[in-house]
């Protein structure tokens, strides 16, 4: 199991290198786009071909697909760098939060906000109610999603993030994507929230407001999920 306390800071030198790589990638993407446009303009200016047209357009589609995939990868890298900088956390942690949130169907922005509020990005965080790790999950809750998991395993970074985000996704579905109710259920327990609602009460305690301040939900796309799943698979 990964030792969650063994992460090293993401120093300014590596940030500069990463930023340079992102800039180079963006320049490459721009150059590819310009080259594609010039080729298409040149093709349009040529006289019509009198022979039968080719029926296989796969090469053009392949190039467009590669360019789109490259842009998706650059968007991912830029987002991870931005989150790493904003929250002053190592890039590998930012990458795990980003990718695991997407693979679990959670907007990464919401994932980062949840971890910030729950644990302040501290891997060994533990509450007085025995909630542990980055997402502050209790062992009985974790065992609902992964039978037989131990508390030691729950401290593993990726395991903790995956179970916490999966729990949140389950609550979002349960409360029909009412973000406030789902987050209150995450914090107080769905049984407690349902009980308060059943008696006409308001379960609000300030928690959901803290997480959702200025939050604007964004749709998670299948392509984003597939790319993040690819990165998570290569990291194992």
Order of alpha helices (4+ residues) and beta strands (2+ residues): alpha-alpha-alpha-alpha-beta-beta-alpha-alpha-alpha-alpha-alpha-alpha-alpha
